[in-house]
């Protein structure tokens, strides 16, 4: 199963990842996305990563 991380330096806080998979992602107090769980079976992490406009969602196989 793939593991997901957020590149906090690249994240602009648009929230697309949170909207795509709220089981995995949330917005931190600083407005940057955070990963709630590093592995997800409820969404297609590759699809979520492809939607990120700044490539801040990274998938590790």
C-alpha positions in Angstrom: 0.0 0.0 0.0 1.3 3.5 -0.9 2.3 6.0 1.8 1.5 9.6 1.4 3.3 12.7 2.7 2.9 16.4 2.3 5.8 18.7 1.3 5.0 21.5 3.7 7.4 23.8 2.0 5.5 23.5 -1.3 1.9 23.4 0.1 -0.1 26.5 -0.6 -3.1 25.4 1.5 -5.6 25.2 -1.4 -7.4 22.3 0.3 -7.9 20.1 -2.8 -6.4 17.1 -1.0 -8.7 17.6 1.9 -11.7 17.8 -0.4 -10.6 14.7 -2.3 -9.9 12.5 0.7 -10.9 13.9 4.2 -10.0 10.5 5.7 -6.3 11.1 4.9 -5.9 14.9 4.9 -6.8 17.8 7.0 -5.7 21.5 7.2 -3.3 22.4 9.9 -3.7 25.5 12.1 -1.0 27.2 9.9 -3.2 26.7 6.7 -0.9 23.9 5.4 -2.3 20.5 4.6 -1.4 17.6 7.0 -1.6 13.9 6.7 -4.0 12.3 9.2 -3.1 8.7 8.2 0.0 7.8 6.1 -1.7 4.9 4.3 -5.2 5.1 2.8 -7.5 2.5 1.5 -10.5 4.8 1.0 -9.1 6.9 -1.9 -6.8 6.8 -4.9 -3.7 8.6 -3.5 -2.3 8.9 -7.0 -5.4 10.8 -8.1 -5.2 13.1 -5.1 -1.5 13.8 -5.8 -2.2 14.6 -9.4 -4.8 17.2 -8.4 -2.3 19.2 -6.3 -1.4 22.3 -8.2 2.0 22.6 -6.6 2.9 18.9 -6.4 3.0 19.0 -2.6 1.3 15.6 -2.2 4.0 12.9 -2.5 3.4 9.2 -2.8 5.9 6.7 -1.6 5.4 3.1 -2.8 
